Amino acid sequence: MIFKRQVTLLKELIYSRKYNSVQHYAELFQVSTRTIHFDLDVLEDIVKEYHCRIVKKPGKGIFLDGKENDKNKLLHSLQNYSRFSNLSPAERQIQILEKLVNEERLSYKLLSQKYFVSRTSIAKDFKVIKEMCSKEGVLLEYDNDGTFLVGHEKNLQSLLKKLYLRKFEQNYYRFPNNLIEYKQFLLDTDNSLLHFFIEETFNIVCTIGEKYNLADHYLISLQNTLIVLCLRVYRNKHHEQGNGYVFEKVQQLGTYFVANEIAEEIEKKLNISLSEEDIVYINECLIANGIENLNITSNHGYYSKLVQDLIKKFSKIINTNLTKDKKLYKGLLTHIVPMIYRLNNNIRLQNPLIKEIKKQYSVMFNITWFVLVDLESKLNIHIPEDEIGFIMVHFQSALERHEDIKKVLIVCPTGIVTSELLEARIKKYLPSLNLYEVVSVQNLNPANFKKFDYIISTVPLEVKNFDSNRIFFISPIPTDKELKELTNLMTDKIFNAQAFYTINEYNREVKINNFLLPNSIFVNNHFNSMKEILEYLISYLEHEDLVTPLYRKSVFDREATSSTALETGVAIPHGNPDYVKKTSISILVNSKKVHWGNEKVDIIILLSVAKNDVNHISSIISQIYDVISDRNRMETVFFGKTKENIYEYFYDHY
């Protein structure tokens, strides 16, 4: 990437018909000669692409050497500078990928000229693009005419759908919240043909959503599917018939008539012709997006048993009987049946709240993963974190219905560090399954109080229309004694006694120090990557005969599916309990932070739970989160300590 000053300097060089000194340009731009030398080094790669070169002669100065025609081409290219030069690498990669999907053949040279970056930068872009493509089964190939994509139509369309969502995320740093928002974003494109497709497919999707009561994330996925399909069909690109797919069976599917109606509507309004395979693809996407399939539900008994087993397992882990919750059963069945279809057909549904879920409901998220391990083994599938998040919401909602879980607002002074410390300390003493929100005094809105059951405040509050008996006051940095008093007060006055006893009882039934030994704590390490750390810890477990050889792969598969790293700088990797002989907890403290998913961590707690101990997983995880939810506490416990010090801390406190 080149700066505006460097573009202006390049124009001066193009216009100049004589040698000028570096000092001349330094005075012209009011910078040092060192800066001009730096700029010239940057521009050297750019001018080479146009068969020009910057000549430097002692005593004479510098001059741009090249044919007039080449200089004019270079000058013309600078007119696009403002349009392309300020793009981030991620934005540039999206533009390049979009061209590739639209069947353009691209050369490093032309891309370098267009975006005003070096060929090295373009090479790095293609490395990222190649990784994106490979995840969708699409190959990046090249010949004398440039680089291009090769893949089945289904994979190419999947890649294009991911591209649209990534463009949205690039602009808003999140996934779309609803269909209308996503439609408006797509309309911002300058492609008039796409506008027409967006409007018509939007109307079709709205009709389907209203008829089948589909959630927004399903509607967004369907909108994406139909837009991409229509664009590709318009370019005469159709789906190929799948290997071993018997078309007659598809026509018997309960949703096929819906797919056919959609196809007829598309053909009529967009004046394009869909093939039978295109309609099959629409049908697959309908099933994957939650429209009930009669053939699948004819196996109701099989899927019903799977869901019932999940609920029983979850109930045992949290020591709360949810097996009679019909809403939970129906919700899980409705989600899991199309989920299995999605995963078997490599169709991914993105969860717009996955980051918030993993942060705010980290204990529940990990419990849900352990609950789903057996389902993965039975069906030979890997359930991605997006799907785990969706399933967790069903369990969380059921818990709220059953345990009457309360929503608690914590009011604190300004300061992120103070608020995070306060939240962590309150969570340590109050039930971890309650829902907590933290707000500063400046952002306090009394109108929102009615959304909460209780308020814990560090400042005086004058609140109207809110029961004062449900407001509790503590100091900004409360002592342990103060928090214990708060716990007793809230327990006595607020919470259902039996529910509170149940939540805390399973937190006390198993102590994590039962699974932790000094020899499984490793301090003062100097590893450089997640892979090195996991290999080291798992090798120790294998040497101690605590796990089977298959455990290693299950841990890495878990990380590939969903990173276990947290914002506090800790990771809690774990693998399949089927491959654990004896439950153990391993702790590694690294001298520097290493990349772990999208986070950086320096404390790793490998949680290896045997199948006969899975029912205690909520107790184990809750105790671990007591320590790792606050960075200051983590540093006190782990850094500058011997393995004996760390072991003694857990022994004394847990």
N, C-alpha and C positions, 0 to 999 in steps of 0.2 A: 504494500500500500504506500502511495506517495502523498505528501502533503501539498497544500495549496501553494506554499512558497516554492516547492520543487517544480510544480507545474509551471509557475510563472518564470522560474529560472530556465526551464527547458524551452519555453517560448522565446525568451531573450536569446538563447543560443541558436535557435532556428533562424531568427530574424537577423542575427549578426553576420556581417560579411567579413569580419576581421577577428584577429586574436584579441582577447581582453584578459586582463589580469584577474586573479582570484580576488585581489583587494578591491578591484572595480566592482565586482558583484557583491562583495561583502558590504561595501558602502551603499550600494544600491538597495539592498534588502535590510540594511542596518543590523547585520549579524556579524559574527566573527568569521575569519577566514577558515577556521577549523570547521565551522558549521557548513560553509560552502563546499569544502572538501568532502564532508560527509554526504551532502546532497548529490554531489557529482558521482560518488560511488553508487548511490541508490539509482540514479538515472542511467548509469552505464548499462544495466541489464535491460532497461526499457528501450533505449535507442538501438541496441543490438538487434532487437526483434524487427527493426525497420531498416536493417543493413546500414546503419550509421554507427559512428563511434566518436567519442569525445577525445580529442587530441590535446595533450598537455605538453607544452614546450617551455623549458626553463628560459626565463628572460623575455618570452613573448606572451605567455598566458595560455588560455584554453580556447578551443574552437570546435564546433560540431561539424565533422566531416561526413559527407554523403551526397548522393545524387539529389538534385532538386525535387524530382518526383517522389523519392523516398521521404525527403523532409516534409513535403506537402502532405503525404499520407500520415506522417507522425503528427503534424499540426492538426489535421482533421480529426484524428483520434482523440486529441485533447479536448475537443468540444463535448465529448461524453463524460469528461472527468467528474463533473458535479453529480451526474446521475449514478455512477458506479463506484467512485473512489471511496465513498464513506460507508460502504457496505461492510458489515462485520463478516468474518469468515463463515459463520453459520448462515447468514443471509445469502452470501455468495454461493455456498454449497447448495442451498435450496434452489436457487435460480439455475445452476448448472444441472442439477438432477432433473428439474422440470424440463429442460431442453432435451435431456437424454431420453426421458420417458416419452417425449413427443417425437422420438425417432430422429433427432438431429445427431450428426456425427461431429464430434468436437475435437479440436486440436489444442494442445497445451499452449502453442504459440499464439493462436488467435484469442484464447481466453486470457492469456497474460496481457495482451495488448488491450483487450476490452476492459478489464478490471483494474489495470494499472498496478499489477503485482508481478512478482517474479515467477518464473516457471516452478521454482521450488515451492512457492505458496500454492500454486495450482496443483502440484503433485500431492501436497498435503491434503488439499480439498478432495482429490480423487481417492485418497486412502480412506477418508471418512465416508465418502459416497459408496465405496466398494463394500464397506462394512454394513451400511444400511441396505444395500442391494442383496447381499448374501443372506441376510436375515429373512428376506422374502423369497429366496430361491432364484434370484435374478443374477446373471453374470455380467461383469463389466469386461468387454473385450475391445480389441483395437486392430486396425489394419492401416494401410497406407493413407486412407481417407480420414482417419481419426478414431476416437474412442466412441463406443456405442454399447447399448444394452441388448442382451439376449435372454429370453425367458418365455415361459408359457404365458398366455394372455391372462390367466387367473392371477399369476404372480405379479405381472406388470400392473394390473389394476389394483392389487393389494398395495403395491409400492406407491402408486399414485394417490391412493386414499390416505396413506400414512403421510405423504408429502403435504396434502392440504391441511391436515391436522397439525403438522409440524410448523407450517407457515402461520397458523393461528397462534400456536404456542410461542413462536418467535416474536409475535407482535404484543401478546398479552401476558406472557409468562405463565400461562395456565391453559387448561382445556376449556372449550366452550361450555357455558352453563345450561344453555337451552337452544332449541332449534332456531328460534327467531334470531338470536344473537349470531349463530353460526351462518345462517343465511345472509344476514347483513354483511358479515365479513367477506363472504364469497362474492357478494355483489360489488364489493369495492374493487374487484379486478377490472382491468380495462378491456377484457375480452367480451364483446357484445354477444357472441354466440353462446358463451358460457352463461351470460345473464339470462338468456331465454331458457336454457336448460334448468337453471337454478329455480326460476319462478315456477315452471311447470312441475318439476320433480317435488318442489316444496309443497305444492297443492296436493299431489298424490300422497306424499308422506303424511301430511296433516290428516287426510281422510283415513289412512290406515291407523294412525296413532289414536284418533278419536274412536274408531270402531273397536280396536283391540286394547285400548287403555294402556298404551306403551309409555314407558318412562322416557325422559328426555335423552338419556345417553343412547337408548335404542333408536330413537328418531334421528339423532345426529348421524349415527352409523348407517342407517338406511338412506338418508339424504346423500351421504358421501358415496354410498354404493351406486345409487341410481345416476348421480351426476357423472361419475367416472365411467360407468357402463355406457351411458348415452354418448359421451364424448368419443369413446373408443369405437362404438358402433358407427358414429358419424364418419369416422376415418376408415370405416370398413374393416374394423378389427373385431373379431368375434371369438367367443370362448370355444376351446377345443373340447371334444367329447372325452370325458375322463376314462382312464384305463379301467376296464372291468365294470363300468357303470352301465347298468341295464335301464334304458330309458323307460321301458314299460313300468318299472317299479316306481319311478319318479311320479308318473301320472296318477299313481294310487295314493300319493301322499296327501294328507288332509289339507295342506297349504298350497298345493299345486294350482288349484283353481284361483286362489288369490294372486299367485304369481302370474298366471295367465291373464287375469283381468288388468293387472298393472302393465303387462306387456302390451295389451291392446290399447290401453290409454296412452302409453308412450308413443306407440306407432301412429296413433291418430293425431296427437297434438304436436309431436316433434317431426313427423314425416320421415321416420327412419324404420328400418325393418330389422327385427330381432330374430336370431336363429333359435332353434329348439334348445341348443346348449346355453344360450344367453338366458332363456326362461328358466332352465334348470338352475343356473347360477342365482337368479333372483330368488328362486324358491329356497335355495340353501341359505341365503342371507335372511330371508323371512324367519326361518327356523332358528337361525343363530341369534336373531334379534328379538326372540321371546314370543313369537306367534305360535301357539300350540300346534303341534304336529300330531295328527291322529294315529299314525303308525307308531310313533314313539310312545305315545301314551297308551297304546294297546299293550305295551310291556309295563303297565302301571305297577304291577306287583313287584317287578325287579327294581325299578327306580324308587318305589315307595320304601322298600327294604333298605336301600342305600341311605335314603334320607333319615329314616328312623334310627339307623345305626349311628349316623352322625350326631343326631340329637341326644341319643343315649350317652355317647362318648363325651360330648360337650358337657352334659349334665353332671357326669361323674367328676370331670375335671374341676368344675367350678362348685361342686357340692350343692347344686340347685336343680331340682327336677323340672325340666322343661318339656318332658315327653307328652304332656297333655295340652300343650300350646298348639292349637290347630292353625293359628295364623302363621306361626313359625314353620310348621310342617308344609303348609301350602306355599308359603313364600320361597322356601328352599327348593321344593319340588319344581316350582315354576322357573326358578333360576338355573338349577343344576341340569335339568334335562337339555335345554338349549346350549348350556355351557359345554356339556360333553360333546354335543354336535359341533360346536364351534371349534373346540380343541382338536377333535378328530379330523376336521377339515381345514386346519391351520387358519382359522378366522379369529382375529384378536379384537376384543372389545376393550377400549380404553376407559379407565375409571378416572373421571375428572377430579376426584378428591383424594386420590391415593396418597399424595404427599401429606395431606392433613390427617388422613386416617392413620398412617404409620406413625405420625408424630403424636397426635392427641390420644390415640387408642392403641399404643404400642403393645401393652400387655395383652389386650384382647386380640390384636392382630396375630401375635405369635401363638397364642392359644389356639386360634382358628387354624393356623398352619399345621399344628400338631394333630388337630382333629382330622384334617384332610389327608394326612399321610397315607392311611390305609386305603382311602378312595383312590388315590393316585396309583397305588400298587395294584389294586383290583382291576382298574381300567387301563393300566399302562399309559398314563398321561402325566404331563407336568402341568400343574395349575399355576398360572402366572400370578404375580402380586395383584394385578388389577382385579382378577376374579376372586382372589382371597379377600380383598377389600369389600367387594359386593356381598360375599357370603357372611363376612364378619358383621356387617350392618344388620343382617337378619337376626343373628345371635344377640347383638347388642340391644336391638329393639325388644326382643323377647325378654331379656334380662330386666330392662326398664319396666316392662309390663308386669313381670313377676315379682321383682324385688322392690318396685316403686323407687327406683334409683332417682336421686335428686340432682337437679341442676343448680350448681353453686357459683355465684359471682364473687370474685375476689377483687376488691378495690384497693389499689395501692398508689403510692406517690409516683412521680415521674422517674423513669430509669429502668431500662431493660434488665440490667443485672439484678437490681433489687427485686423486681417483680418475679423474675425466674427463680431466685432464691426463695422468695416467700411461697410461691406456688409449690416448689419442690418440698419445702418443709411441711406445708399443710397436707400435701398428699401422703407424706410419710406417716402422719398420725390419723388421717381420716381414710375411709374406705377407698381403695384404688379404683373401684369400679364406678364411683360417682363421676359426674361430668363437671369439669371445672373450666371456667373462663376467667381470664385476668384482664382488667381494664384499668388504665391510669385515671387519676382524678380529672385531668384535662379532657379526656375522651368519655367521661361519664355522661350517660343520657338516662335520666330518671324514667323516661317513657318506656325504656326497654326492661325495667325492673320486673315487670309482670311476667317476663319470659322465664324468670328464675324462681326456684323454690326458696332459696336462702341466699343471704349476702354476708360475706365476711369482709369487714372493712378495717383499714389501718388509719382512717381519718374520720372525723365526725361527719355524720350524714343527717340531713333533714329531708326525710322522704315522706311524701304524701301518698295515700292510697297503697301503702305496703305495710303489712303487719310488722310492727316493731319487734315482736317476739321472734321473728325470723331473721333478724339482723344481729350479727355478733361482731364485737369490736376487739381487735388485738393490736399490739405494737407493730411498727413496720418491720422490725427484726425480732420476732417473738422468741422467748426462751422455751426450752423443752417443757418446763413446768407449765408455762402459759398455754402451750399447745395441748398438753395433756388435759388441762382444765377445759379447754375448748372442746376437745373430743368428748369428755364426760358430759358436758353441758348439752352438746348436740345429740349425743346418744340418748340422754334422758328425756329431752324435750321433743326431739324430732323424729328420729328414725324408728321404724318398726323394730321392736326389740329382737324379734326372732330373725329378721333379715340381717340386722347388724351382727348378731351372734354368728349367723351362718357364714357371712363374708369373712369375718375375722377368724373363725374357727379353722377354715382351710388354710388361712395364712399362718396358723400356728402348728398345724399338724406335722409338717416336715421342716426340718432345719437344713439350710444349704450347707452348713459346716459338716453335715454327715457325709457329703459327697466331695468335700474339698480336703486335700492333703498338701502339706508344704512342698512335697516333691512335684506336685502338679501346678505350682506357681513359678513363673519364670520372669525374672527381673533383669534390667540392664541389657536388653537385647538391641541388636542393630540391624534389623531386617529392612529390606527395601521395597517389599511388595506384599500384597494380600496372599498371593500364591506361596511365597516363601514361608510366611507365618503359618498358614494352614497346613502346609506339608510338614512343618516342624512339629506342630501340636498333634497332628493325627499320627505321625510316626511314633511319638511318645505313647499315645494310647494303644497303638498296635503292639509296641514293645512290651507294654504292661498287660497285654491280652485283655484289654477292656472293650475292644471293638473288633468286628470282623473286617476283612479286606474291602468289603463292599461299602463300608462306612465312608471312606475317603471320597468316593464318587458322589455319594448322596449329599455330602457337605458342599462340594463344589457345585452340584446341581442346584442346591438350595440358593446359593449366592447368585447363580446365573438367573434363577427365576425371580428372586427378590433380594436385594442387598439387605443385610442385617445391621448396617451401620446406622448410628444415630448422630444427631447434630452435636451432642456433647462430646464427641470424639471417641466413642466406644463402639465396638461391634460385638454382637452376640451370635456368632455362627452356630448352627446346629444341624444335625443330619437325621436320617431315618432311624427311629427307635428299633426297627427290626434288626438293625446291624450293630446294636449296642449290647454287649454282654453284661456290663455293670455300669450303673449310672455314675457319672463323674463330672466335675467342673474343673476346667483348666483355665488359668489366668496367665496372660502374657503382657508385660509392660515393655513397650518399645521406646527407644531413645528418641525417635522422631516419628512424626505422623506419616502414614502411608495412604495412598488412594484406596478407598474401599467403596465401590459403587460411586455414588455422587458425593460422598463425604471423605474426610480425612480422619484417620483414627490412630491413636497410639496405645489404646488399651483394648485387649481382645479377651473376651470371656467365652470359651468354647463350651457349650452346653450339650453334653452327651447323655441323653435320657433313655434308659432301657424301657422296653415295652411295659414291663410290670410296674414301672414308676410313672407312666404317662398321666395317671389320674392325679398325680401330685404336681403337675407342671405349673399350674396357676400359682401354687404356693412358692415354688422355686423361682419362677420369673418375677413375681411380685417382690420377693426379698432382694433379688438382684437389682430391680428397678429402684428400690429404695436408695441404693448406693449410687447408681449411674445416672439418675435423673438430674443431678446437679453437678456441674463441672468442678466447682470449688471443693465439694465433698470428695469427688473422685481424686483430685490432686492430693488432697490430704491423706486419703487412704492408700493410694498406689505409688505416688512418686517419692523418690528418695527413701524408700522403705525396703527392708529385706523381705524375703519370702516368709520368714517367720513372723515379721511384723504384720504382714497382710493376713496371714492365717489367723493370728491372734485377734485381729480386728473382727473378722467374721465369727470367730468362736465366741468372743465377748458380746457381740451385738446381735447375733442371730442363732 
